[in-house]
Amino acid sequence: MSTPQIIYLFTVGLYLFFFMLFLRYLLWRQYSNKKYWSRRRPLSAEDLMELSQKTGRKMPFFSILVPAREEADVIGRTIENLARLNYPRDLFEILVITDEKELISGKSRTTQQVVEEKIREFKERKNCPVLRHVTVPYDFDGNFEGECMGRAVPSTKGRALNYGLSFIDKGSDICGFYDAESHPERDVLLYIAYRWLQSGGRPGIWQGPVFQVRNFFYLSPITKIASLYQALSHEWYMPVLMKMLPFVGGTNLFIESKLLKKIRGFDHKALTEDLEIGVRAYLSEGAWPEYFPYISTEQTPANYRSFFRQRLRWAAGHIQVVEKLKNATGYPTRRKNKLIKTLLLKGEVEWILYQIAVLVPLLVIWLSSRDLLDPSILPKGVHLFLRSLVFIYFGFTYFLYFRYYRFMLKKNLASTILACAALLVLPVAGFLLPLPYTVALVLRAVNSQPKVWVKTPRTREIVDVSIKKA
């Protein structure tokens, strides 16, 4: 066996190894359907009242917090969607948290104006939940029950949420968190209340899937593909991931109010305040998040540059959480070390693995150009099989497009056809999508990682979208 033949067999082995990893999606689908999606059932307020009487616990009151800075294009429709949630109107409130810095910027149309208009509308309409609005002072220090410093403090999502937590209803049992463009399913509060009543008083955190496909037809080809695979990972993979990690995603998220107060809210300096709070709640209070099968539709960054910056922050935030955990004291050593290992495996190790996966085809092309591969070691039938695998990747991507099509803001037939054509950039996307995570590792190695929380731009929404059950 010649050296080119050995090298060829090695590259084929790598290719098949990564294809087997791809096939894990089918196993994840079976698990998530069996444990979660197939167990969805109709719920009503009457069902919960009956369960409340059996358990001796009152129906929970929800405070839904929505941080919104420079979100005038989307916040109005989000408020309307939240107001239509199927739950007794006297048992939940919507609290929109804006930022004083937006007012200082002098914009002609601000988030604050839209929210105040909605508050006036709600007062004139019947059967609306309480809608309240608070504005984070420019100098708020960002801590839970913090203070004003007399100087500007960087704005972060964690900072806004900590400020908002001081204004929730005193009788609040559960805080829900949604982004400014979130459109959750209507029965989500019924389900969370159902699980809370069944919990027996255990500290509760619930994380649901987020399908970031609503602005699909406004996306670049690369981010179109990113949005499809992100939705798939939340539907099929997240239930598996949350068995290994106390992972929370920051939106479509519910945390018991008393637990939030006990752990002193969010780390406002964390780049990924959601992952950080999930880890801290588990280590300090033993609260492990529970996956729930009710979706929220949201947006993906419209172009690759915005996508890259968002994912780079996510990756840097993951690394930041690991490093913070390594230096943390006061937690059980065995529990902490096990969690660090899992975070590294599901973070840095997998990022490197996925980047290697997309480099294999480039490696094959380069080796072939140097006559360093000899495919004759394998029969022609095997070569045909290997080439056919690419059609499986493309076919699966189009399957995802039609699977999540109903959650997208619709455009005309021409746009639909063009979107199909755009998915042909899958090989390029396969290389570019893991890139922010690889760059995050490189930047950390040279101590140049992102240290500032950066807001992700939104796509302006004109047409409404109805949330259908998955």
N, C-alpha and C positions, 0 to 999 in steps of 0.2 A: 504493500500500500504506500503510495507516494505522499509526500508532504502536502501538495495541493489537494489530494483526495481527503487526507485527514482534516485539513482546514475546512473543506467543504462539508464534511460530516459534522464538524463542530458547529458551523453556522446553521446547518439544517436543524441540529439539536436545539440550538438557541431559539430558532424560529418556532419550532414545535412546542418548546417549553412556554413561550409567551402566548402561543395560541391556546394552550391548556389553561393558562391563567385567565384568558379571555372567556373561556367556557365556564368559568366560575359564576358568571352572571346567571346562568341557568339554575345553578344550585341555590344562589341567593334568591332568585325569584321563587323557587319552590318553598324555601324557608319563610320568606316574608309573607307570601300568600297564606301559608298554612297557619302561621302564628298571629298574623295581624289582619291582612286585608279581607280574608274570608270570614273573619269574626265580626265584621261590621254589622250592626243591626239597627233598625229604626229605634230612635229614642224620642221621648216626649217629656215635657215638664211634669206630666202626671206620673210617668214611670219614676222620675226622680223623687217626686213627693212621696210616693209609696216606699221607695228605698230609704228615703230620709227617715220615715217613721220606723222602719225596721231596724235601722242602724242607730237611731237616736241622735243623729247628727243633722244639723240644719242644712238647708240648701245653701251652697257656697255663694258668696258675693265675689264678683270678678272686677278687678281694676285692669283695664287694657291700656298699656302705655305705648305711645307712638312717638319716638324721637323724630323731629322733622326740622331740618335746617335747609333752607333754600329748596323747598319742595312744593312750591306753589302750583307746579304743573300737574301734580299727582295727588296731593293730600285731600282735596275735596272728594274725589271719587273713592278714596280709601275710607274716609269717614263714613260715606254713604254705605259702603259694603259692611263696615263694622256695625253700623247702626241696624242693619238687617239681620244680624245674627239671631238665630232661633233660640232665645232664652228669655225668661221673664225680664221685662224692661226695668223693673225696680231692683234687679239683682246684678246689674253690671253698669259700669261707667267707662267712658272713653276719655282718656287724658292725653292730649296732644302737647308735646314738649318742644317748644321752639327755642331759638337762640337769639339773644339780644344783638349779637354781632350782625345778624342779617338786617336788623333795623338800622344799625349804624352804617351799613354799606350803602344805603340810599337807593335800593332797588325800587322800581316803580310799582311792582306787584310782588308782595311778600307772602310768605307762608302764614304769617300772623293775620294778614287781612283775610285770607281765605278761611282760616279757622274761625275767626270772629264772625264772618258772614254765616258760616254754618251754625254757629251757636245761636245767632238770631233766628235763623230758619227753624231750628229745632224747637225753639220756644213757641213758635207759631203752629207747629205741626203736632199731631197727636201720636201717642204711642212711640215716642222716641226715648232712648236711654239718656242719661245725663252725659252731656258733652262739656268737658272743661279744658281750659287752656292755661298753661304756665310757661313763662319765658325765663330761660336760664340767664342770670346776670353775666355780663362779660367777664366779671372778676370772680365768679364762683370757683372755689378751689377744686371742685370735682369730687370730693369725698362724700360718703354717705353721711347725712346730717352735717355737712360741712359749712363753711363760712365764706364770706366775700373778702377778698384780699386787697382791694383797692388798686389792682393792676390786672391787665388782661391775662387770662389763663387759656391755654390751647383747648379748643373744642374737640371732644371725642364723644362717641356714643355712650360709653360708660359714664362719663361726666353728666350728660343730659339725663340719663336714667336715674342716677343717684339723686339728682335734684328733684326729679319727678316723684320719686318714692316718698318724699316728705309731704306730698300733697294728696296721696291716695286716701280714699275713704277710710275712716278709723275702723269700720267693720269689715274691711277687705280681707278675704280669706285666700284668694289666689290672684297673683299678678300675671297677666298675659302680655307678651311682648311681640309687636309687629313693626316691620319697617314701614316707611311712609308710602310705599306703593303696594303693600300687601292686600290681597283679596282672599281671605280664608273661606273655607266651606262653612255653610250656614249652621250646621249642627255641631260645630267643634266645641262650643261651651257645654252643650248637653253631655258630650262624651267625657270631657275633662271633669265635669261635676260628678258624673257617674263613677269614674275611676277614683275620684277623691272620696266619695261616700263609701266606696268599697275598701279604701286604704287602711282603715282601722287606726288612723292617727299617725301613720308613718310619714316622715317628711317627704314631700312630693315634688318632683320635677318631671315635666312631660315635654317631649320634643317631637314635633311632627315634621313631615316632609315639605319641602319647598320646591315647587316647579318654576324655575326661572325662565319661562318660555313665553310669557304673555306678550312681550315686544319682539317676538321672533322675526317678524317680517321687516323690522327696522334694524336688524343686526347685520354685521359684516359676515361673510361666509365662515370665517374661523369661529366667531363667537356663536353663530348659529349651531355649529356642531358642539361647541362647549355647552350650550344651553340644553341640548338633548341629552347628553351624557350626564350632566349634572342632575337633571330630573330623574333619569334612570337610577343613578346612585342613591338618591334620596328615597326612591320607591322600593328598590330591591336590596341595596347594599347597606343603607343606614341601619336597618334593624339588626344586621349582623354586627356592624361596627359598634353599636351601642351595647352589645353584650360584652365587648372587650374593653371599651373606654367609656367613662362618664362624659360622653360627648354631647354638647348642646350647640345649636347653630345660631342662636341670637334672635331669630324670628320664627313665628309659629311655635313659640316657647312659652311654657307656663311654669311658674315657681310659686310655691306657697309663700304668702306674705310674711308669715312669722319666721320662715326659714331665711328669707332675704334679710330681714332685720337682724336675725341672729348672726349671720355671717357678714354683716355690715355692707351689704350691697355689692356693687361691681368695683373692680380695679380700674379706675378711670385712666390709668396710664398704659393699660394692656392694649396691644394692637388687635388682639382677638379676645375681647372681654367676655365673649360667650364661652369659649373653651376654658378660659381661666376660671370662671365662676363654677362651671360644671366640675372641674377638678377639685376646686377648693371646697365646694359643698359636700363632695364625697369624702374627702380626707378629714374634714373637721366635724361633719355631722352624719356621715354614712349614707347620704342621700344619693342614690343611683338613679339617673334619668330613665324614664320609660318612654319608649317609642309609641306614638299613637297614629293611626292610619287615617288622618284627615288632613288634606293638603291645603297649602296656601299658594296661590300663583303670584309670581313677582317678575322682576326684570333681570336680564343679564346685561352687563355693560355693552353698549352699542358697537364699540370698535375694539380692536385687539389691544390698542394702547391702554385704554381704560381697564380692560380685562386683565392685562398684564400687571398693572399697578394694584388692582384689587387682590389678585391671587398672590402677588409678591408680599403684600401686607399680611394676608392670611398665613403664608408660609413663615414669614418672619415672626408673626405672632405665635405660631406653634413652637418655633425654636425658643422664643422668649419664655413661654410657659414652662418648657422643659428646664431651662436654665434657672428660672425662679424656683421651680420645685426642687431642684438639686440643692439649692441653698436654704430651703425652708426648714424651719425647726418646729417642734411641737406636734408633729404628725407621727403615727406609728411607722417605724422604720421599714418593716417588711411591706406594708401596704404602699408606702411611698415609693420604694425601690421597684416594686412590681409595676406600678403605674408608669414610672419613668421608662422602664424597658418597653412597655407596650406603646407609649407615646413615640419612642424612637423607632420602633418597628413600623408603626402605622404612619409615621412621618418621614423622617430622613431616609430610612432604609427603602421604603416603597417608592419614594420620589426618585432615588437613584436607579432603582430597578426599572421603573417605567420609562425613564429617559434612555436607559440602555436599550429597552425594547424597541424604541422608535429609531435607534441608531443602527440596528441590525441590517435593515435594507440598504442603508447608505454604506455600511461596511462591506456588504456583498458586492455592491456596484464597484467600490474602490478595489477590492481584491480581484474582481473579474478583469478590471482594466489593466491590472498588473500580471495577469495570467497566473494568479496564485490559487485559483480554484479549478478543480477537475471534477465536474458533475458526473463523469462516466462511471463512478463508483456505484451509482444508484440506477435502477431501471427507469425507462422512460415513463412508465405509469406513475412512479413516485413523483417525478418532476411535474407531471400534469396535476397530480393531487396538490402539490405544494402551491402551484400557480392558482389553483381554484380557490384556495383559502381567502384570497383577496376579495373574491365575490361575496364571501360570507360576511366580511367586515362591512362592505358597502351595503349589502342586503340588510344587515342588522341596523345600520344607521338609518336607512329609509323606513324600516319597521318602526324605529323610535319616532321619526318625523310624523308618521300617520297615527302613532299611539298618542302623542301629546298634541296633535293638531287642534283638538277641541278646546284646549286651554289657551290658544293663541288669539290675540286680537286679529280679526279677519281683515284681509284686504281683497283685491280683485283676483280673478283667475290668473292674470298675467303674473302677478306677484307670487302666487302659489307655484306656478310652473318655474319661475326664476329661482325660487327657494330650493326646489328640487335639484335644479342644475347646480346651485351653489354648493350642495353637499358633496359634489365630486371632488372638492378640495380636501377630502378626508385625509389623504396621505400627508399633505402639508400640515393640516391641523394636528395630526398625530404627533408631529415633531414639536409644534409650537405650544400646544396646550400644557405639557409638563414643564416647559422652559422656565416660567416664573419660580417654580419650586427649586429647580437646579440653580438658578441665579441667586435665590435666597441663601442656599448653602455656600455658594462661592462668596457672596458678600459677607456672610457671617465669618467665614474663614479669614477674611482680611479686615474684620471689624468695621464694615461699612454698611451694615444692614439698616433697613428703614427703622427710624425711631419715632416717627410722627404719624398719627392716625390721619388718613386721607379719605375724604368723602368720595363716594362713587357717583358719577353723574347719572341722571335718570333720562328716560325717553318720555317726552310729553305724551299724555294719553288723552285722546279726544273721544274715542268710541268706548262704550262700556263693554264689559264682558261678563257673562253669567257664569257662576261657578257651578259646575256639575259634579256629581259624585263620581269618584273614581271606580 
